[in-house]
Amino acid sequence: MTIVKIDRSNIVVLSNRVVNDDNLSWEVVGLFAYLAGQDRPMTLEELLALERGKDESMVRRAISELERAGYIALE
């Protein structure tokens, strides 16, 4: 597949380390990209309140996976 056009007016830049980490699922990398694109840190409660077609256990598992890998820190 060829990407013809990318709107660069509102982009997120991610470290290749995260994207290429074979220990992370695509689902977890996607959540990381979403969090990286936010204007401010989100609370777990805010994240869980979003309707994104995923249940709470998936979101909690993904957050835990990112924290264990050292990509995010919970406060």
Residue pairs with C-beta under 8 A, 6 or more apart in sequence:
12 33
12 36
12 37
14 32
14 33
14 36
18 24
18 29
18 32
18 71
19 29
21 29
21 69
23 69
24 32
24 65
24 66
24 69
25 62
25 65
27 54
27 58
27 62
28 62
28 65
28 66
31 59
31 62
31 63
31 66
32 66
32 71
32 72
35 42
35 47
35 72
44 60
44 63
44 74
47 59
47 63
48 56
48 59
48 60
63 72
63 74
66 72
67 73
67 74
